[in-house]
Amino acid sequence: MIYNNFGELRLSALGLGAMRLPITGEKIADIDEAATEQMVAYAMEHGINYYDTAWGYHDGYSEPVLGRILSKYPRDHYYLATKFPGYDLANMDKVEEIFEQQLKRCQVEYFDFYLFHNVCEMNIDAYLDPKYGIFDYLMKQKENGRIRHLGFSIHGSQDILTRFLDAYGEQMEFAQIQLNWIDWSFQQAKEKVTLLNKLHIPVWVMEPLRGGKLASLSDEASGKLRALRPDEEPAAWAFRFLQGLEGLP
């Protein structure tokens, strides 16, 4: 496993995300907990120490399932990230209630990483509105040691990113963006990385394979990629690109 230093922490370059866990039927809430536990065990055995979930994943069942599974491991063996659900504007005045429930769901006393979730056009005004007290509350939890590192994820435009950073950038310790060799241009990932690097805010990569879609390409798409580098699997050079080790071919 490749590891990256983040302050005093040593984070695995690959993390395990809990947005698309195996399910037992057609309902996204019906998580196959036994299969998920096997996945976590495999990840642990192979050096992955970063685990990412969120309030709304799997209709609210991701956090408790991951919490039950991770509770079987020593707390200092993993880093846990979750997020405030800003994608639902009805939650904007419930930051304290939601945060306390998240700690219980995940069976922890603190989160290693906590994010403003999905900063975008529909919620930027609410995130920046002091009447909801989201920023102030999360900063207080950080002061109290219940959040070790505070950051955000974003699917919005470059303008939205700029607005968010103008307001909270000095307090943001990391940013999670959708970054893969399609979204490098499609979702302005290149511009976002450039701005974040300028502000010395570390970048977390989400959707490196676009939910697995880039791992099962059509024959036509796969052929185009292989033509760029005939002797190498696309996933291999894509990973090095995401690690900043080289540019696109």
Phi, psi and omega per residue, in radians:
M1 nan 2.413 3.021
I2 -1.490 2.393 3.118
Y3 -2.121 2.586 3.069
N4 -2.108 2.444 3.109
N5 -1.444 2.348 3.047
F6 -2.335 1.684 -3.011
G7 1.039 -2.172 -3.140
E8 -1.522 -0.035 -3.076
L9 -1.674 2.672 3.073
R10 -2.117 1.761 -3.003
L11 -1.730 2.425 3.046
S12 -1.160 2.433 -3.120
A13 -1.119 -0.521 3.039
L14 -1.799 2.385 3.040
G15 -2.036 2.961 3.086
L16 -1.908 2.001 3.119
G17 -1.583 2.496 -3.056
A18 -1.955 0.618 3.092
M19 -1.583 -0.492 -3.087
R20 -2.252 1.106 3.117
L21 -1.358 2.775 3.094
P22 -1.115 2.547 3.134
I23 -2.160 2.800 -3.063
T24 -1.623 -0.259 -3.130
G25 -2.564 -2.493 -3.115
E26 -1.614 -0.361 -3.106
K27 -1.438 2.309 -3.099
I28 -1.154 -0.375 3.133
A29 -1.320 -0.296 -3.068
D30 -1.513 1.277 -3.118
I31 -1.234 2.368 3.037
D32 -1.415 1.651 -3.020
E33 -1.174 -0.632 3.138
A34 -1.125 -0.780 3.122
A35 -1.151 -0.671 3.110
T36 -1.129 -0.690 3.115
E37 -1.099 -0.647 3.073
Q38 -1.145 -0.685 3.104
M39 -1.081 -0.786 -3.136
V40 -1.131 -0.717 3.118
A41 -1.074 -0.745 3.111
Y42 -1.109 -0.755 3.132
A43 -1.081 -0.793 3.135
M44 -1.048 -0.788 -3.099
E45 -1.112 -0.446 -3.095
H46 -1.837 0.316 2.928
G47 1.622 0.074 3.109
I48 -1.366 2.200 -3.114
N49 -2.161 0.109 -3.124
Y50 -1.990 2.161 -3.083
Y51 -2.218 2.252 -2.980
D52 -2.115 2.237 3.069
T53 -2.431 -2.998 3.124
A54 -2.854 2.797 -3.088
W55 -0.936 -0.761 -3.004
G56 -1.672 -0.098 -3.105
Y57 -1.047 2.414 -3.136
H58 0.928 0.767 3.131
D59 0.952 0.601 3.071
G60 1.636 0.014 -3.076
Y61 -1.705 -0.179 -3.122
S62 -1.122 -0.839 -3.108
E63 -1.027 -0.902 -3.131
P64 -1.127 -0.634 3.115
V65 -1.156 -0.837 3.128
L66 -1.125 -0.639 3.107
G67 -1.076 -0.766 3.130
R68 -1.107 -0.721 -3.098
I69 -1.224 -0.820 -3.098
L70 -1.212 -0.407 3.138
S71 -1.132 -0.249 3.114
K72 -1.427 -0.117 3.141
Y73 -1.939 2.646 3.061
P74 -0.996 2.445 -3.054
R75 -1.077 -0.485 -3.131
D76 -1.507 0.170 3.109
H77 -1.679 -0.089 -3.111
Y78 -2.623 2.763 3.041
Y79 -2.006 2.274 -3.051
L80 -1.986 2.286 3.094
A81 -2.080 2.396 2.963
T82 -2.517 -3.094 -2.891
K83 -2.516 2.616 3.007
F84 -1.411 2.309 -2.973
P85 -1.406 1.278 3.129
G86 -1.291 -0.109 3.096
Y87 -1.268 -0.257 3.130
D88 -1.990 1.816 -3.045
L89 -1.101 -0.339 3.111
A90 -1.212 -0.255 -3.110
N91 -1.633 -0.093 -2.963
M92 -1.066 -0.472 3.128
D93 -1.723 0.298 -3.071
K94 -2.118 0.475 -3.018
V95 -1.048 -0.742 -3.127
E96 -1.163 -0.815 3.130
E97 -1.026 -0.802 -3.104
I98 -1.183 -0.776 -3.114
F99 -1.049 -0.772 3.141
E100 -1.110 -0.689 3.103
Q101 -1.155 -0.642 -3.141
Q102 -1.106 -0.706 3.089
L103 -1.049 -0.735 3.130
K104 -1.198 -0.772 3.131
R105 -1.004 -0.773 -3.041
C106 -1.522 -0.062 3.095
Q107 0.988 0.776 3.113
V108 -2.300 2.863 3.087
E109 -1.743 -0.195 3.103
Y110 -2.735 2.791 3.015
F111 -1.885 2.355 3.088
D112 -1.180 -0.686 3.142
F113 -2.388 2.352 3.115
Y114 -2.351 2.414 -2.992
L115 -2.206 2.519 2.763
F116 -1.212 2.093 -2.986
H117 -1.533 2.285 2.937
N118 0.945 1.000 3.045
V119 -1.083 2.157 -3.054
C120 -2.773 -3.069 -3.065
E121 -1.047 -0.623 -3.025
M122 -1.347 -0.339 -3.045
N123 -2.167 -0.023 -3.040
I124 -1.061 -0.706 -3.138
D125 -1.099 -0.717 3.129
A126 -1.204 -0.730 3.105
Y127 -1.026 -0.620 -3.083
L128 -1.556 -0.108 -3.086
D129 -1.433 2.025 -3.093
P130 -1.121 -0.291 -3.100
K131 -1.142 -0.434 3.121
Y132 -1.442 -0.382 3.060
G133 1.175 0.359 -3.066
I134 -1.143 -0.914 -3.121
F135 -1.060 -0.821 -3.106
D136 -1.083 -0.722 -3.129
Y137 -1.144 -0.784 -3.117
L138 -1.165 -0.646 3.076
M139 -1.119 -0.637 3.097
K140 -1.130 -0.714 3.110
Q141 -1.150 -0.566 3.061
K142 -1.176 -0.752 3.090
E143 -1.054 -0.593 -3.118
N144 -1.466 -0.015 3.115
G145 1.431 0.143 3.132
R146 -1.552 -0.222 2.924
I147 -2.220 2.131 -3.140
R148 -1.454 -0.695 -3.113
H149 -2.459 2.317 -3.052
L150 -1.959 2.313 3.141
G151 -2.634 -2.750 -3.092
F152 -2.716 2.752 2.965
S153 -2.017 2.653 -3.063
I154 -2.503 2.370 2.955
H155 -2.068 -0.046 -3.097
G156 -1.337 -3.102 -3.074
S157 -1.332 3.043 3.077
Q158 -1.080 -0.625 3.108
D159 -1.113 -0.698 3.110
I160 -1.149 -0.745 3.086
L161 -1.019 -0.775 -3.130
T162 -1.094 -0.750 3.109
R163 -1.074 -0.759 -3.129
F164 -1.129 -0.763 -3.122
L165 -1.227 -0.570 3.077
D166 -1.067 -0.586 -3.115
A167 -1.492 -0.788 -2.955
Y168 -2.172 0.056 -2.985
G169 -0.966 -0.643 -3.098
E170 -1.157 -0.391 -3.126
Q171 -1.731 -0.105 -3.107
M172 -1.488 2.215 -3.084
E173 -1.680 -0.284 3.113
F174 -2.850 2.775 3.123
A175 -2.327 2.340 3.140
Q176 -1.874 2.079 -3.101
I177 -2.215 2.753 3.081
Q178 -1.366 1.957 -3.012
L179 -2.398 2.027 3.016
N180 -2.727 3.133 -3.014
W181 -1.317 -0.061 2.946
I182 -1.617 -0.858 -3.075
D183 -1.347 -0.078 3.014
W184 -0.937 -0.604 3.075
S185 -1.971 -0.654 -3.006
F186 -1.130 -0.729 3.124
Q187 -1.889 0.438 3.079
Q188 1.012 0.538 -3.122
A189 -1.062 -0.653 -3.139
K190 -1.045 -0.815 3.140
E191 -1.136 -0.682 3.134
K192 -1.148 -0.769 3.106
V193 -1.071 -0.732 3.136
T194 -1.036 -0.798 3.137
L195 -1.163 -0.773 -3.121
L196 -1.132 -0.683 3.082
N197 -1.107 -0.694 3.131
K198 -1.063 -0.605 -3.132
L199 -1.609 0.043 3.118
H200 1.055 0.683 3.061
I201 -1.795 2.031 -3.122
P202 -1.033 2.548 -3.096
V203 -1.815 2.223 2.984
W204 -1.729 2.357 -3.121
V205 -1.668 2.185 2.954
M206 -2.038 2.764 -3.132
E207 0.949 0.806 3.122
P208 -1.099 -0.436 3.079
L209 -2.086 0.350 3.113
R210 0.875 0.970 3.125
G211 1.149 0.443 3.131
G212 1.608 -0.147 -3.079
K213 -1.141 -0.540 -3.141
L214 -1.419 -0.094 3.097
A215 -1.629 -0.176 3.137
S216 -2.342 1.209 -3.074
L217 -1.394 2.771 3.014
S218 -1.160 2.819 3.126
D219 -1.047 -0.645 -3.128
E220 -1.144 -0.834 -3.123
A221 -1.157 -0.725 3.122
S222 -1.082 -0.677 3.128
G223 -1.102 -0.698 3.121
K224 -1.113 -0.706 -3.132
L225 -1.217 -0.732 -3.126
R226 -1.160 -0.472 3.103
A227 -1.156 -0.453 3.115
L228 -1.239 -0.693 3.127
R229 -2.485 1.520 -3.025
P230 -1.061 -0.454 -3.027
D231 -1.713 0.201 -3.057
E232 -2.502 2.457 3.084
E233 -1.144 2.368 3.133
P234 -0.954 -0.655 -3.106
A235 -1.095 -0.541 -3.104
A236 -1.195 -0.874 -3.140
W237 -1.311 -0.423 3.055
A238 -1.145 -0.679 3.110
F239 -1.115 -0.743 3.133
R240 -1.141 -0.611 3.080
F241 -1.100 -0.788 -3.136
L242 -1.154 -0.482 3.088
Q243 -1.429 -0.045 3.139
G244 1.361 0.282 -3.074
L245 -1.442 -0.373 3.110
E246 -2.882 2.914 3.138
G247 -1.557 3.123 3.095
L248 -1.203 2.596 3.122
P249 -1.237 nan nan
